[in-house]
Amino acid sequence: MNYCPNCGSALKENPIYCPNCGQKLVHTPNEGTQTKETRQQIKKKMEEARNNELGSGILGIILGIGGLSFVIQRTVTIGDMFNFRVFMIDRSAIYGVIAIILGIILTGCADQYRRKHKELKNKLED
């Protein structure tokens, strides 16, 4: 399916003017070849988005779990006060907190790549 370069609305067949904005449309003789190349480019972008989604998602989960375990290892019980345990966290636990934050950011990036993949898939189906 073709789209208007001016307003982006979907075009049926090969009109001379856009029915939405009235923009004059120029058609090239090898239009079918351009559409095929565009489909290949979309498929390549879909594959890249899927690979980036998997990579950043897995790395984000590993960093999050690793950072959490690091923070837990650096937490020490120093005693009881009024029937509650008192914990102290070592200063080096900041590295675990940073790893957790990076893990959250990377899993957010994975979600964005998933959305991009879905958007490209819908564009390819049109």
OpenMM code with the backbone's topology and positions (N, CA, C; nanometers):
from openmm import Vec3, app, unit

residues = "MET ASN TYR CYS PRO ASN CYS GLY SER ALA LEU LYS GLU ASN PRO ILE TYR CYS PRO ASN CYS GLY GLN LYS LEU VAL HIS THR PRO ASN GLU GLY THR GLN THR LYS GLU THR ARG GLN GLN ILE LYS LYS LYS MET GLU GLU ALA ARG ASN ASN GLU LEU GLY SER GLY ILE LEU GLY ILE ILE LEU GLY ILE GLY GLY LEU SER PHE VAL ILE GLN ARG THR VAL THR ILE GLY ASP MET PHE ASN PHE ARG VAL PHE MET ILE ASP ARG SER ALA ILE TYR GLY VAL ILE ALA ILE ILE LEU GLY ILE ILE LEU THR GLY CYS ALA ASP GLN TYR ARG ARG LYS HIS LYS GLU LEU LYS ASN LYS LEU GLU ASP".split()
positions = [
    Vec3(0.0851, -0.1176, 0.0000),
    Vec3(0.0000, 0.0000, 0.0000),
    Vec3(0.0891, 0.1231, 0.0000),
    Vec3(0.0504, 0.2241, -0.0752),
    Vec3(0.1256, 0.3489, -0.0838),
    Vec3(0.0667, 0.4523, 0.0116),
    Vec3(0.1519, 0.5486, 0.0474),
    Vec3(0.1106, 0.6549, 0.1386),
    Vec3(0.1471, 0.7891, 0.0777),
    Vec3(0.0706, 0.8901, 0.1111),
    Vec3(0.0963, 1.0255, 0.0633),
    Vec3(0.2227, 1.0793, 0.1311),
    Vec3(0.3193, 1.1332, 0.0550),
    Vec3(0.4406, 1.1869, 0.1174),
    Vec3(0.4152, 1.3157, 0.1948),
    Vec3(0.3022, 1.3823, 0.1690),
    Vec3(0.2715, 1.5078, 0.2356),
    Vec3(0.1995, 1.4867, 0.3689),
    Vec3(0.0886, 1.4103, 0.3667),
    Vec3(0.0082, 1.3942, 0.4888),
    Vec3(0.0166, 1.2545, 0.5489),
    Vec3(0.0671, 1.1564, 0.4738),
    Vec3(0.0837, 1.0213, 0.5252),
    Vec3(-0.0399, 0.9342, 0.5181),
    Vec3(-0.1471, 0.9803, 0.4555),
    Vec3(-0.2684, 0.8996, 0.4490),
    Vec3(-0.2516, 0.7876, 0.3464),
    Vec3(-0.3227, 0.6780, 0.3686),
    Vec3(-0.3148, 0.5624, 0.2809),
    Vec3(-0.3800, 0.5939, 0.1460),
    Vec3(-0.3159, 0.5480, 0.0393),
    Vec3(-0.3659, 0.5731, -0.0954),
    Vec3(-0.4088, 0.4416, -0.1591),
    Vec3(-0.5206, 0.4446, -0.2286),
    Vec3(-0.5682, 0.3276, -0.3013),
    Vec3(-0.5199, 0.3382, -0.4450),
    Vec3(-0.4682, 0.2296, -0.4979),
    Vec3(-0.4167, 0.2203, -0.6347),
    Vec3(-0.3121, 0.3289, -0.6580),
    Vec3(-0.3205, 0.4009, -0.7679),
    Vec3(-0.2228, 0.5043, -0.8015),
    Vec3(-0.2921, 0.6348, -0.8395),
    Vec3(-0.3479, 0.7089, -0.7439),
    Vec3(-0.4163, 0.8335, -0.7788),
    Vec3(-0.3165, 0.9421, -0.8183),
    Vec3(-0.3665, 1.0391, -0.8930),
    Vec3(-0.2815, 1.1507, -0.9352),
    Vec3(-0.2698, 1.2522, -0.8222),
    Vec3(-0.3786, 1.2699, -0.7462),
    Vec3(-0.3812, 1.3622, -0.6325),
    Vec3(-0.4201, 1.2864, -0.5075),
    Vec3(-0.3686, 1.3299, -0.3931),
    Vec3(-0.4057, 1.2698, -0.2650),
    Vec3(-0.5494, 1.3087, -0.2325),
    Vec3(-0.6364, 1.2113, -0.2010),
    Vec3(-0.7755, 1.2447, -0.1696),
    Vec3(-0.7901, 1.3181, -0.0358),
    Vec3(-0.6869, 1.3140, 0.0485),
    Vec3(-0.6954, 1.3773, 0.1796),
    Vec3(-0.6476, 1.5235, 0.1769),
    Vec3(-0.5273, 1.5465, 0.1199),
    Vec3(-0.4712, 1.6827, 0.1247),
    Vec3(-0.4622, 1.7498, -0.0125),
    Vec3(-0.4839, 1.6756, -0.1221),
    Vec3(-0.4803, 1.7335, -0.2552),
    Vec3(-0.3419, 1.7437, -0.3159),
    Vec3(-0.2407, 1.6903, -0.2475),
    Vec3(-0.1033, 1.6932, -0.2973),
    Vec3(-0.0927, 1.6151, -0.4283),
    Vec3(-0.0232, 1.6744, -0.5291),
    Vec3(-0.0022, 1.6037, -0.6552),
    Vec3(0.1013, 1.4946, -0.6313),
    Vec3(0.0693, 1.3746, -0.6761),
    Vec3(0.1559, 1.2601, -0.6538),
    Vec3(0.2294, 1.2248, -0.7822),
    Vec3(0.3578, 1.1975, -0.7695),
    Vec3(0.4401, 1.1607, -0.8834),
    Vec3(0.4654, 1.0112, -0.8758),
    Vec3(0.4386, 0.9398, -0.9849),
    Vec3(0.4592, 0.7959, -0.9891),
    Vec3(0.5760, 0.7653, -1.0800),
    Vec3(0.6635, 0.6781, -1.0314),
    Vec3(0.7785, 0.6377, -1.1116),
    Vec3(0.7472, 0.5067, -1.1823),
    Vec3(0.8107, 0.4815, -1.2954),
    Vec3(0.7808, 0.3597, -1.3686),
    Vec3(0.8203, 0.2317, -1.2957),
    Vec3(0.9231, 0.2346, -1.2098),
    Vec3(0.9651, 0.1144, -1.1382),
    Vec3(0.9131, 0.1139, -0.9948),
    Vec3(0.7900, 0.1525, -0.9767),
    Vec3(0.7304, 0.1647, -0.8441),
    Vec3(0.7214, 0.0301, -0.7730),
    Vec3(0.6945, -0.0775, -0.8459),
    Vec3(0.6861, -0.2100, -0.7845),
    Vec3(0.8178, -0.2527, -0.7235),
    Vec3(0.9299, -0.2181, -0.7876),
    Vec3(1.0619, -0.2520, -0.7362),
    Vec3(1.0893, -0.1772, -0.6064),
    Vec3(1.0509, -0.0504, -0.6004),
    Vec3(1.0712, 0.0278, -0.4794),
    Vec3(0.9915, -0.0300, -0.3632),
    Vec3(0.8707, -0.0752, -0.3881),
    Vec3(0.7893, -0.1330, -0.2821),
    Vec3(0.8550, -0.2597, -0.2296),
    Vec3(0.9108, -0.3418, -0.3190),
    Vec3(0.9755, -0.4654, -0.2780),
    Vec3(1.0989, -0.4354, -0.1933),
    Vec3(1.1781, -0.3358, -0.2333),
    Vec3(1.2949, -0.2984, -0.1543),
    Vec3(1.2532, -0.2461, -0.0180),
    Vec3(1.1474, -0.1702, -0.0145),
    Vec3(1.0993, -0.1176, 0.1122),
    Vec3(1.0571, -0.2316, 0.2054),
    Vec3(0.9919, -0.3331, 0.1503),
    Vec3(0.9520, -0.4486, 0.2317),
    Vec3(1.0749, -0.5193, 0.2883),
    Vec3(1.1808, -0.5304, 0.2080),
    Vec3(1.3030, -0.5936, 0.2557),
    Vec3(1.3669, -0.5095, 0.3661),
    Vec3(1.3645, -0.3786, 0.3502),
    Vec3(1.4199, -0.2905, 0.4530),
    Vec3(1.3396, -0.3012, 0.5824),
    Vec3(1.2081, -0.3094, 0.5694),
    Vec3(1.1238, -0.3225, 0.6885),
    Vec3(1.1533, -0.4545, 0.7585),
    Vec3(1.1683, -0.5624, 0.6818),
    Vec3(1.1999, -0.6925, 0.7423),
    Vec3(1.3340, -0.6884, 0.8145),
    Vec3(1.4324, -0.6199, 0.7549),
    Vec3(1.5635, -0.6078, 0.8194),
    Vec3(1.5526, -0.5283, 0.9499),
    Vec3(1.4762, -0.4195, 0.9472),
    Vec3(1.4569, -0.3399, 1.0686),
    Vec3(1.3829, -0.4201, 1.1756),
    Vec3(1.2870, -0.5042, 1.1312),
    Vec3(1.2152, -0.5893, 1.2266),
    Vec3(1.3108, -0.6873, 1.2940),
    Vec3(1.4007, -0.7456, 1.2158),
    Vec3(1.4970, -0.8405, 1.2710),
    Vec3(1.5912, -0.7712, 1.3699),
    Vec3(1.6372, -0.6506, 1.3345),
    Vec3(1.7239, -0.5745, 1.4246),
    Vec3(1.6517, -0.5400, 1.5541),
    Vec3(1.5252, -0.4992, 1.5433),
    Vec3(1.4480, -0.4648, 1.6628),
    Vec3(1.4297, -0.5875, 1.7524),
    Vec3(1.4026, -0.7039, 1.6919),
    Vec3(1.3850, -0.8264, 1.7696),
    Vec3(1.5150, -0.8648, 1.8405),
    Vec3(1.6289, -0.8557, 1.7698),
    Vec3(1.7575, -0.8889, 1.8307),
    Vec3(1.7917, -0.7929, 1.9443),
    Vec3(1.7671, -0.6636, 1.9227),
    Vec3(1.7929, -0.5648, 2.0278),
    Vec3(1.7017, -0.5872, 2.1475),
    Vec3(1.5772, -0.6252, 2.1208),
    Vec3(1.4828, -0.6523, 2.2297),
    Vec3(1.5327, -0.7676, 2.3158),
    Vec3(1.5718, -0.8763, 2.2517),
    Vec3(1.6192, -0.9923, 2.3269),
    Vec3(1.7469, -0.9619, 2.4035),
    Vec3(1.8416, -0.8968, 2.3367),
    Vec3(1.9693, -0.8665, 2.4009),
    Vec3(1.9547, -0.7746, 2.5209),
    Vec3(1.8830, -0.6654, 2.5035),
    Vec3(1.8693, -0.5706, 2.6147),
    Vec3(1.7801, -0.6274, 2.7251),
    Vec3(1.6824, -0.7079, 2.6893),
    Vec3(1.5971, -0.7693, 2.7913),
    Vec3(1.6737, -0.8677, 2.8781),
    Vec3(1.7508, -0.9544, 2.8136),
    Vec3(1.8288, -1.0542, 2.8890),
    Vec3(1.9345, -0.9859, 2.9744),
    Vec3(2.0059, -0.8895, 2.9167),
    Vec3(2.1085, -0.8180, 2.9925),
    Vec3(2.0468, -0.7398, 3.1089),
    Vec3(1.9311, -0.6805, 3.0866),
    Vec3(1.8632, -0.6071, 3.1940),
    Vec3(1.8232, -0.6974, 3.3099),
    Vec3(1.7727, -0.8151, 3.2781),
    Vec3(1.7340, -0.9100, 3.3835),
    Vec3(1.8569, -0.9575, 3.4599),
    Vec3(1.9650, -0.9890, 3.3875),
    Vec3(2.0878, -1.0348, 3.4542),
    Vec3(2.1433, -0.9260, 3.5458),
    Vec3(2.1476, -0.8017, 3.4966),
    Vec3(2.1983, -0.6917, 3.5797),
    Vec3(2.1094, -0.6684, 3.7017),
    Vec3(1.9794, -0.6741, 3.6827),
    Vec3(1.8881, -0.6524, 3.7948),
    Vec3(1.9038, -0.7586, 3.9029),
    Vec3(1.9052, -0.8848, 3.8626),
    Vec3(1.9194, -0.9938, 3.9598),
    Vec3(2.0580, -0.9913, 4.0238),
    Vec3(2.1615, -0.9682, 3.9415),
    Vec3(2.2973, -0.9599, 3.9968),
    Vec3(2.3126, -0.8444, 4.0944),
    Vec3(2.2561, -0.7308, 4.0607),
    Vec3(2.2641, -0.6157, 4.1511),
    Vec3(2.1895, -0.6394, 4.2806),
    Vec3(2.0727, -0.7034, 4.2707),
    Vec3(1.9958, -0.7343, 4.3914),
    Vec3(2.0718, -0.8310, 4.4812),
    Vec3(2.1325, -0.9335, 4.4224),
    Vec3(2.2084, -1.0282, 4.5045),
    Vec3(2.3301, -0.9605, 4.5668),
    Vec3(2.3924, -0.8667, 4.4956),
    Vec3(2.5064, -0.7933, 4.5503),
    Vec3(2.4643, -0.7094, 4.6703),
    Vec3(2.3497, -0.6424, 4.6597),
    Vec3(2.3002, -0.5616, 4.7711),
    Vec3(2.2677, -0.6501, 4.8909),
    Vec3(2.2065, -0.7647, 4.8649),
    Vec3(2.1721, -0.8570, 4.9747),
    Vec3(2.2977, -0.9070, 5.0432),
    Vec3(2.4026, -0.9356, 4.9673),
    Vec3(2.5281, -0.9824, 5.0269),
    Vec3(2.5925, -0.8751, 5.1129),
    Vec3(2.5728, -0.7505, 5.0775),
    Vec3(2.6348, -0.6396, 5.1511),
    Vec3(2.5499, -0.5916, 5.2694),
    Vec3(2.4353, -0.6535, 5.2896),
    Vec3(2.3486, -0.6162, 5.4009),
    Vec3(2.3819, -0.7042, 5.5214),
    Vec3(2.4011, -0.6405, 5.6345),
    Vec3(2.4414, -0.7124, 5.7551),
    Vec3(2.3434, -0.6784, 5.8672),
    Vec3(2.3046, -0.7800, 5.9452),
    Vec3(2.2219, -0.7561, 6.0630),
    Vec3(2.3141, -0.7129, 6.1760),
    Vec3(2.2884, -0.5968, 6.2352),
    Vec3(2.3756, -0.5478, 6.3420),
    Vec3(2.3121, -0.5622, 6.4795),
    Vec3(2.1894, -0.6088, 6.4858),
    Vec3(2.1290, -0.6306, 6.6162),
    Vec3(1.9788, -0.6203, 6.6132),
    Vec3(1.9195, -0.6319, 6.7324),
    Vec3(1.7757, -0.6187, 6.7476),
    Vec3(1.7456, -0.4963, 6.8321),
    Vec3(1.6393, -0.4275, 6.7932),
    Vec3(1.5976, -0.3107, 6.8696),
    Vec3(1.4463, -0.3119, 6.8736),
    Vec3(1.3888, -0.3238, 6.9930),
    Vec3(1.2439, -0.3259, 7.0112),
    Vec3(1.1783, -0.4348, 6.9261),
    Vec3(1.2362, -0.5539, 6.9293),
    Vec3(1.1869, -0.6702, 6.8559),
    Vec3(1.1890, -0.6521, 6.7030),
    Vec3(1.2677, -0.5610, 6.6533),
    Vec3(1.2876, -0.5440, 6.5095),
    Vec3(1.4362, -0.5606, 6.4795),
    Vec3(1.4650, -0.6242, 6.3697),
    Vec3(1.6046, -0.6380, 6.3301),
    Vec3(1.6532, -0.5077, 6.2678),
    Vec3(1.7756, -0.4722, 6.2970),
    Vec3(1.8356, -0.3522, 6.2426),
    Vec3(1.9412, -0.3962, 6.1410),
    Vec3(1.9296, -0.3410, 6.0207),
    Vec3(2.0221, -0.3777, 5.9136),
    Vec3(2.1134, -0.2606, 5.8801),
    Vec3(2.2317, -0.2949, 5.8342),
    Vec3(2.3251, -0.1934, 5.7880),
    Vec3(2.3738, -0.2367, 5.6500),
    Vec3(2.3770, -0.1440, 5.5588),
    Vec3(2.4217, -0.1742, 5.4234),
    Vec3(2.5597, -0.1139, 5.4035),
    Vec3(2.6503, -0.1961, 5.3550),
    Vec3(2.7866, -0.1535, 5.3268),
    Vec3(2.7864, -0.0495, 5.2144),
    Vec3(2.8856, 0.0387, 5.2156),
    Vec3(2.8930, 0.1427, 5.1127),
    Vec3(2.9079, 0.0849, 4.9725),
    Vec3(2.9727, -0.0287, 4.9614),
    Vec3(2.9946, -0.0864, 4.8286),
    Vec3(2.8646, -0.1387, 4.7668),
    Vec3(2.7570, -0.1409, 4.8440),
    Vec3(2.6281, -0.1850, 4.7903),
    Vec3(2.5747, -0.0885, 4.6851),
    Vec3(2.6344, 0.0303, 4.6758),
    Vec3(2.5907, 0.1265, 4.5752),
    Vec3(2.6102, 0.0699, 4.4346),
    Vec3(2.7112, -0.0166, 4.4178),
    Vec3(2.7330, -0.0795, 4.2871),
    Vec3(2.6164, -0.1715, 4.2518),
    Vec3(2.5624, -0.2388, 4.3506),
    Vec3(2.4454, -0.3224, 4.3276),
    Vec3(2.3231, -0.2394, 4.2914),
    Vec3(2.3071, -0.1255, 4.3583),
    Vec3(2.1946, -0.0364, 4.3288),
    Vec3(2.2076, 0.0186, 4.1868),
    Vec3(2.3291, 0.0539, 4.1477),
    Vec3(2.3518, 0.1024, 4.0114),
    Vec3(2.3186, -0.0075, 3.9103),
    Vec3(2.3577, -0.1318, 3.9390),
    Vec3(2.3269, -0.2434, 3.8489),
    Vec3(2.1767, -0.2647, 3.8382),
    Vec3(2.1055, -0.2499, 3.9495),
    Vec3(1.9596, -0.2639, 3.9468),
    Vec3(1.8979, -0.1553, 3.8588),
    Vec3(1.9434, -0.0323, 3.8746),
    Vec3(1.8906, 0.0791, 3.7939),
    Vec3(1.9189, 0.0563, 3.6453),
    Vec3(2.0412, 0.0130, 3.6124),
    Vec3(2.0737, -0.0160, 3.4725),
    Vec3(1.9878, -0.1300, 3.4183),
    Vec3(1.9616, -0.2284, 3.5018),
    Vec3(1.8747, -0.3390, 3.4613),
    Vec3(1.7341, -0.2912, 3.4287),
    Vec3(1.6816, -0.2005, 3.5108),
    Vec3(1.5483, -0.1452, 3.4853),
    Vec3(1.5471, -0.0655, 3.3553),
    Vec3(1.6519, 0.0130, 3.3325),
    Vec3(1.6598, 0.0924, 3.2094),
    Vec3(1.6662, 0.0011, 3.0872),
    Vec3(1.7468, -0.1044, 3.0946),
    Vec3(1.7607, -0.1947, 2.9802),
    Vec3(1.6321, -0.2721, 2.9521),
    Vec3(1.5599, -0.3113, 3.0556),
    Vec3(1.4332, -0.3800, 3.0294),
    Vec3(1.3312, -0.2825, 2.9707),
    Vec3(1.3401, -0.1543, 3.0066),
    Vec3(1.2557, -0.0528, 2.9426),
    Vec3(1.2906, -0.0362, 2.7956),
    Vec3(1.4201, -0.0415, 2.7643),
    Vec3(1.4627, -0.0359, 2.6237),
    Vec3(1.4108, -0.1569, 2.5473),
    Vec3(1.4132, -0.2737, 2.6118),
    Vec3(1.3620, -0.3946, 2.5463),
    Vec3(1.2149, -0.3771, 2.5120),
    Vec3(1.1403, -0.3129, 2.5994),
    Vec3(0.9981, -0.2899, 2.5718),
    Vec3(0.9803, -0.1955, 2.4528),
    Vec3(1.0659, -0.0944, 2.4436),
    Vec3(1.0576, -0.0026, 2.3296),
    Vec3(1.0897, -0.0749, 2.1983),
    Vec3(1.1886, -0.1631, 2.2011),
    Vec3(1.2211, -0.2410, 2.0809),
    Vec3(1.1058, -0.3347, 2.0444),
    Vec3(1.0385, -0.3894, 2.1456),
    Vec3(0.9234, -0.4761, 2.1188),
    Vec3(0.8130, -0.3967, 2.0508),
    Vec3(0.7889, -0.2756, 2.0985),
    Vec3(0.6870, -0.1901, 2.0362),
    Vec3(0.7251, -0.1528, 1.8932),
    Vec3(0.8543, -0.1249, 1.8712),
    Vec3(0.8999, -0.0911, 1.7366),
    Vec3(0.8810, -0.2112, 1.6435),
    Vec3(0.9124, -0.3302, 1.6914),
    Vec3(0.8955, -0.4519, 1.6110),
    Vec3(0.7487, -0.4704, 1.5743),
    Vec3(0.6602, -0.4490, 1.6702),
    Vec3(0.5171, -0.4644, 1.6452),
    Vec3(0.4682, -0.3600, 1.5442),
    Vec3(0.5172, -0.2370, 1.5563),
    Vec3(0.4791, -0.1297, 1.4633),
    Vec3(0.5254, -0.1625, 1.3213),
    Vec3(0.6486, -0.2119, 1.3083),
    Vec3(0.7003, -0.2483, 1.1765),
    Vec3(0.6236, -0.3667, 1.1180),
    Vec3(0.5862, -0.4599, 1.2035),
    Vec3(0.5087, -0.5760, 1.1572),
    Vec3(0.3740, -0.5313, 1.1035),
    Vec3(0.3083, -0.4389, 1.1735),
    Vec3(0.1802, -0.3859, 1.1261),
    Vec3(0.1974, -0.3095, 0.9958),
    Vec3(0.3075, -0.2356, 0.9832),
    Vec3(0.3339, -0.1606, 0.8611),
    Vec3(0.3582, -0.2555, 0.7442),
    Vec3(0.4235, -0.3670, 0.7707),
    Vec3(0.4515, -0.4639, 0.6667),
    Vec3(0.3234, -0.5332, 0.6195),
    Vec3(0.2287, -0.5528, 0.7099),
    Vec3(0.1040, -0.6207, 0.6753),
    Vec3(0.0099, -0.5311, 0.5946),
    Vec3(0.0267, -0.3993, 0.6050),
    Vec3(-0.0603, -0.3066, 0.5299),
    Vec3(-0.0331, -0.3075, 0.3822),
] * unit.nanometer
topology = app.Topology()
chain = topology.addChain("A")
for resn in residues:
    res = topology.addResidue(resn, chain)
    for name in ("N", "CA", "C"):
        topology.addAtom(name, app.Element.getBySymbol(name[0]), res)
